Amino acid sequence: MLKNIDCIGCLDWYGIRDPRGIPGMVKEAKVNLVNRVKEISNKARSILVGLSLIDPHIHLGSSLSSIDIIATLYLMTNVRDNDPLRRDYVILSKGHAAPALYVVLSELGLVNREELMMINEPWSPLQGHPEVKLPTVPVSTGSLAQGLSTAVGIARGLMAREASGKVFVIVGDGELDEGQAWEALMDIAESKLSNLFIIIDYNGVQLDGPVRGIKSTLTEALKSLGFTVLECDGHDPEALIDTLIQAHKVNGPKVIVARTIRGKGVSDIEGTSKQRILDDGGEPGFGSMRDAVGRALLEAGERYNDLYVVTADVGGSTRAIWFKEKFPNRYIDVGIAEQHMIGVASGLALTGLRPVAIGFAMFIMRAWEQVRNTVSRMNLNVKIIGTHSGLSDYADGASHQTFEDISLMRTLPNMTIVVPADPNEAGKAVLALMEHQGPAYVRIGRDYGPRVTNGDEFKLGKASVLRDGDDLAIIGAGPVLWDALMAAEELGKMGVSVMVINLSTIKPIDVDTVVKAAKRTGAVLTIEEHSTHGGVGSAVAEVLSQNYPVPIRMIGINGFGRSGRSTRQLMEYIGLTHRRIVNEALTLIKGE
């Protein structure tokens, strides 16, 4: 995949750092550099559109916004030096523009073009968000604002070691909603870091629409902190180069606000919040978990006039936007600020309202401390819905896939945890929890939702037996129970009688049903789309170890996820399938 080529353009290349640079040579080099950036950017736009037709899940709009910035930085900086103290670091904090980065790397010969066709495949190094395994990529990103903080650490480390390398970090304007971004900015200003260059890709759009109006004061806010703020057209290579040269002369904190257009060059999405030309189509053949939640919130809104929905710029993705369309006065979008979202929901509960905080499960976990110290500690009536959990956010990869949320939430006092098996149960669970007093976490996938339940009534705290059996009990939660039922069917043909239990309420766990299953079958196998550490398997093992110990095996996910073209593909890749369940079951029964 890798190709070794010489650096064709770095800051030293045409005398920006070297005061002995000859003006004529500098001018000619700059013209060549501008032309090269334009060449790469123009090619990249065509390639990106082609990639979006191969895999409609890529973040095309954000990539088209950032492509000129990325190309300029990669041609101006010394990112390919193997010396960690002499090299420059380019960090894509807005990691969803990864496809733009990959195309630039390809044009520079650092990634084979054939590799681009495999973007988002589980085995490909070109994941939904950048990974450090790629050449010149110093930081794995994807969770907004974290790349900026890491950039600060690298810049401090280089200064401490008296290194010549510089740090360049590309940040999205929507990304600046995150509190961590401002923690980093204040630290930069306070420490007067001069070897860090922040480039804000300011396209005026984020996931649910235009950036918040307060961003109009961004320049003034940054200047008030002590930053030198430079502005330029983020699609004009010459302007970008001139602004970077100017920034290089600034001895102290600096920010470049690059004005861009999201979806630049593609009329169907240009200047809009749309990321894609084609609708990704969900996952045909399966019910949608998030659609079920969206419908349930609408029904709950009709029933309860005190119900408020709070989200963090993911109303469209979570289907909470449906609630806004019908009940706009009871819908609050706090921007990309999950910690703040939990605080707002807590405050609403303290005034006697019935709040639901909804967001991606992965990023709700960055607010776990707020959930602990505010919601759980005060036993507040806040319902938290984490969507896109497990492998269901297949295209975005490891940064967006959470396999730890059950573990984290299960440790909290007062917290009820529900993991519905399918869309039918998801809708019923959300409605049932509206009547429950106290904190609750509902773990929901995206669109992958094969039918598992038969329309039975959902009972909070009660497990349900989906299939009866005498030789083995398979206990699980979530859509992976479909594979458990398929495995039970196959094992039945082999003469093995298998019970399958839907443990939809993880906490409080249905001790009685679990213990009865163990007594009847004498062996238990757990299955979950989550880590086996602290999840369903751990919860079941804790019950059995204290009440009726039997042989037990756990199937789950250990490690981090990968990007894919569908949830099912990732389940096959990781081995979370009925075939794996059959093999583990036979091993367990044989006592091996």
SEVEXVEX-163267 format. One record per residue (C-alpha): x, y, z. Coordinates in pm, whole numbers, plus 32768, in hexadecimal, padded with zeros to 4 digits. Layout:
BEGIN
XYZ ...
//
This chain:
BEGIN
800080008000 811A80F08052 81F6819E7F58 832F82617FAE 834983AF7EFB 840784E97F4B 835B86137FE9 830086F97EC8 82A188227F99 82DC887F8102 82FE89C481BF 847789B48195 844C89688023 84228AD07FB8 84C48B8C80D1 83A68BD881BF 84718B6582E7 85C38BAF824D 85FE8D298242 870D8CEB813E 86048C828040 86358D337EF3 84FE8E057E9D 84F58D9E7D30 850D8C307D86 84058C5C7E92 83148CFA7D9B 83458BE67C9A 83238AD87DA2 81E28B757E20 814A8B787CC4 81A58A0B7C99 811289BA7DED 7FC98A6C7DA1 7FA889B17C5A 7FF488657D00 7EF0889F7E10 7DEC88F77D09 7E4487C27C42 7E2086DD7D6F 7CE087867DEA 7C3587727C97 7C9086037C6E 7C2885BD7DD3 7ACC864E7DA1 7A8985677C7B 7B11843B7D36 7A45848C7E6E 7902849A7DA6 795B834A7D0D 79A182B67E63 785183317EE2 77A982647DD2 7870812F7E36 782381657FA7 770F82657FE6 7761826C815A 789A8342813D 788C84A981BB 789C854D8066 782486A980C9 792786D681DB 7A3A864880FF 79F1873B7FE5 79FD885580E3 7B5687F48162 7C098771802D 7CC288B27FD1 7D3888E68137 7DB887818155 7E68878B8004 7F0F88D78056 7F8D886081A7 80128719811F 80D587CE8010 815688E280F3 81BB881E8227 82C4871F8276 81D8860582DD 82A284EC8242 83E085138309 842483DE83DF 84C484AF84F1 83AD84F185F0 845786328661 849786C2850A 83578659845C 821887278452 80CD869B84CE 7F8786CA840F 7E5B865E84E1 7CFC86408455 7C338688858D 7AF7869184B7 7B318524846A 79F884FA8399 7AB685A28279 7B90846A826C 7B3B841880FF 7BD885638096 7D1385078155 7D1F83B080B2 7D02843F7F53 7E1A85387F99 7EF6841F801D 7EA9835E7EE1 7F0584827E02 804F84A37EBE 809B83337E8D 807382D77FFC 7F3F82007FC2 7F02812A7E8F 7DDA819F7DC2 7D4D803F7DC0 7D3680597F39 7C40817A7F17 7B40808D7E82 7B467FCA7FC8 7AF480F580A5 7A27809381D6 7A5C7F1F81A3 7AB17E7082EE 7C037DFA826E 7C617F4A81D4 7D4B80428280 7C67815481F7 7B658157830B 7A408244833E 7B2083238411 7C9F83368405 7D72823184B6 7EE08255851A 7F418125844D 7F3681FF8315 807482AC829F 809E84118320 7F6683F583FD 7FDA843D8561 7E8C842A8618 7D53835185FD 7C2C844085FA 7AB1843B85DD 7A3484B8872C 7A21862F86FF 7B15871A87B0 7BF28600882A 7CE38632870A 7D10879D8771 7D70873F88D5 7E6386388857 7EFA873D8770 7F3A881988A0 7FF086FB894A 80C986B88819 811C882C87FA 817D883A896A 824F87018945 8309878D8818 834F88D088D2 83C988138A05 84BD8754892B 8525888E886E 84B587EE8729 848688A585E0 834487F2857E 81FB88AB856D 8097883685AB 7F76888384C0 7E158821852A 7CDB883B8454 7BA4887D8524 7A3A889684B3 796589C2850C 785588E18599 7960882D8661 798E896C872A 7843892087D8 78FE882388AD 797488A589FD 7ABD87EC89D4 7B0F88CC88AC 7AFC8A01898A 7BC389588A9D 7CD48921899B 7CBA8A82890E 7CD88B218A64 7E068A498AB3 7EAB8AAC896A 7E6E8C1B89B3 7EE88BFF8B18 80268B468AB7 805D8C228982 80AE8AF988A2 814D8B758764 819A8A2B86B6 802B89CE8692 7F608A3C8563 7DE58A188583 7D258A1D843B 7BAC8A378468 7AEB89AC833F 79CF8AA88354 78BC8A338267 779C8AAA833F 76EE8959834B 76DE8835843C 761786F3844B 74BD877C8496 74DE88C383D3 75908A1383EB 76908A4984FC 76088AFB862C 75D88C718609 76CA8CB88724 77E38C46863C 77C98D96858B 78968E2086AE 79A18D11868F 7AB38DF98614 7A778EF1872C 7A6D8DDA882F 7BBA8D4E87BA 7C5B8EA487B3 7BE18EE58915 7C9E8DAE8984 7DDD8E3788EE 7DE28D88879D 7E568E2A865E 7D3A8DD9856F 7D7A8DCA83FA 7C688D8E82FB 7C718D108196 7BB18C5D8087 7BDD8AEE80DC 7BB18A897F70 7CBC8B747EE8 7E138AC97EFD 7ED18C0E7ED1 7E0D8CB57FE8 7E468B8680C8 7FBA8B868083 7FDB8CFC80C0 7F168CE08204 7FEB8BBE8280 81258C878233 80938DAB82F4 80348CC78416 81968C3F841E 82128D9C8471 812B8DB8859F 81E08D7086E3 80C28CF887BA 7F6A8C5487A3 7ECF8C6A8649 7D9A8BF28595 7D4E8BF18423 7BDA8C0783D5 7BBC8B6E827B 7A6C8BC681E1 79EE8A998120 78B58A068083 783C88B480EC 781387CF7FC1 78E188BE7EEB 78C988617D7A 779C87777D8F 765D88387D4D 7574873B7DF1 760E87717F47 76DB88B17F2A 769B89A38047 75A788B880F6 75B587D68228 75A186A58144 76CF85C28156 767484DF8035 75F684E17ECE 754183987F03 74718332802D 7527821380D5 73DC815780D9 740080D1823A 741B7F558243 73147EC18156 72607D9081D3 726D7DF28341 719B7ED0841F 723A80128499 72838037860C 72A481B385FD 716281D78534 70AD81138642 713581FF874B 70CF832F867F 6F6A82AF8664 6F60825A87D7 6FCD83BA8836 6EB88448875E 6DB9836D8810 6E4A83C88962 6E3785388905 6CC2851088CD 6C9584648A1B 6D6D85448AF3 6D6286BE8AD5 6E8D86D78BBD 6F7086058ADB 709F86BF8A54 71A186338964 730786B0897B 740A86578875 756A86B78807 755C870C8693 74ED85AA8637 737685DA861E 736C856084B9 744C843684F5 739183C4862D 7237841885A0 71FC850486C4 71C1860A85B7 706B856D8583 701185DD86E1 7086873E868F 6FA9874C855B 6E748707862E 6ED887A0877B 6FD588B28728 6FAB89618877 700D88268932 714687D9886A 729E885888CE 73D6883587F8 7506889E88C4 75FE887287A6 771F877D87AA 773587828925 76DB863689C6 774B86918B25 767987CB8B17 755486FF8A8E 755286268BC6 7564875A8CA4 743F87FF8BF1 736F86C28C0A 73BF86B18D7D 734C88168DB2 720787D18CFA 71C986A68DDF 7204877D8F12 70EB88638EA2 6FFB873D8E8F 700A87038D18 704185B38C6E 718385D18B9F 721684DB8AA7 738185128A42 73D1846888FA 75178449883B 7613835287B3 7667825488C2 77DD8284888E 77D283F888CD 76E083E489EE 77FC83278A95 78D284628A8D 77C584EB8B75 77D283BE8C5E 7859848F8D7C 7731857D8D5A 764684538D57 76EC83D18E92 770685118F5C 75C185B48EF2 74C184BB8E6E 751B83848F36 7596842B9072 745984FB9093 737D83E09014 72E184C48F10 71C884628E27 729C847B8CEC 728083808BD3 73BB835B8AFE 73A382B889A8 74EA82528906 74BE82078795 75BA81818695 76408093879F 77167F61876A 776F7F1C85FF 763E7FCB8571 770081078516 77BF802B8428 784981318339 78E48219843B 79BF811084DA 7A6780EF862B 7A448258869C 78C78242868C 788880DA86F9 785380A7886A 787F7F53890E 78AC7FDB8A6D 776A809A8AB9 76B17F838B70 77E27F4E8C4D 77FC80BE8CA2 768A80F38CE1 76617FAF8DA5 774D802B8EB4 767081588F01 757F814C9028 7411818E8FD2 744B81518E5D 735C80708D9C 73EA7FDE8C58 731C7F5B8B36 739F7EBC89F4 727A7E72890B 72967D488822 71EB7DDD86F0 71297F108678 6FE37E8A8702 70747E6A8860 71347FB38841 6FF6807C8815 6F477FCA8933 70727FF38A19 7086816B89E0 6F1581938A2B 6F2980B68B60 704A81818BEA 6F7D82BE8BD8 6EBA82348D01 6FF481D08DBE 707582C58EC2 71EB82EC8ECF 731982DE8DE8 731981ED8CC4 73FD81A08B9E 737281058A5F 7470806F8970 73FB807D8807 74A0802886BC 747F80E68576 73C080318461 741A7EC2848D 72EC7E26853A 728B7CC484D2 71487C4F856F 717F7B9586B5 704B7BCA878E 6EE47B6B873F 6E2A7C9F87B2 6E1D7C39891E 6DF17D468A25 6F377DDF8A9F 6F637DC48C17 70777E8F8CB6 715B7DB18D86 70D37C708CF2 718F7B8D8C01 70C97ACB8AFB 70FD79698A7E 710479738902 713777FB88DD 712576E089D8 722E75D48A06 72D274E58AFA 744174BC8A9F 74C676208A8A 744F77828AD4 74BF789989EC 748C79E98A96 74BD7B2D89DB 743F7C88898C 74117D578854 73F87CFA86E2 75047BEE8706 73EF7B158799 73847AD28631 74C77A0F8608 748479618753 733578E686CF 73D378728587 74DD77B9864E 73D67717872B 732176A085F4 745F76098566 74C0756A86B2 736374D686CB 73A4741A8587 74D673858632 7405730E8756 746174288843 733774CB88ED 737E763E891B 72C9774689E8 72F178AF896E 72B379CB8A63 728A7B3A8A0E 73287BF68B30 72A57D488ABC 72C57DE38C15 74317DC78C7B 73FB7E828DC0 73427E2A8E95 738A7CCE8E12 727D7BC28E1D 732E7ADC8F14 720F79E58F27 7204799C8DB0 737F79808D94 739D78918EBA 727977BB8E45 731A779B8CED 7463772F8D89 73BB762B8E65 72F9759E8D41 7411758B8C3F 755075798D0D 761376548C18 75FC77BF8BAA 768378748A78 766879F08A66 76697ABF8928 76837C378902 76EB7D4B8811 77C17DDC8926 78FE7D9089E3 78F07C568AB8 798D7D238BCE 78757DB88C9B 775E7D768BA3 764A7C718B87 77387B4E8BC1 77C77BEC8CF8 766E7C3E8D80 75F77AD78D4D 77397A478DDF 77117B1D8F17 75B27A948F4C 7615792A8F15 775279378FE6 768479A69112 755078D190DA 758D779C9004 76E577738F64 76E676BA8E17 77DB76AC8CF2 77C477F28C2F 7860787D8AF3 784979E28A75 78407A618910 786E7BD288CF 79617CD08845 7ABA7D0088D7 7B827E228850 7B197F3C876B 7A387F35863B 7A727F6984C8 79C1801883AC 78E97F4C82C3 77E47F6481B5 76D07ED48294 76977E5F83F8 76737CFB837E 77C37D0982CE 786C7D778412 77C07C6784D9 78447B6783E1 79A07C0483E9 79B27C058565 790D7AB0858C 77CF7B1A863B 76F27A25857F 761878F285AA 77377818852B 781678938645 76FF7858873D 76D076F286C3 784376A686E6 785B77408841 7720768B88B0 77A275388843 78EC757888F4 783575DD8A31 774F74B08A30 787273C389FA 791B745A8B29 7A5374C08A68 
//
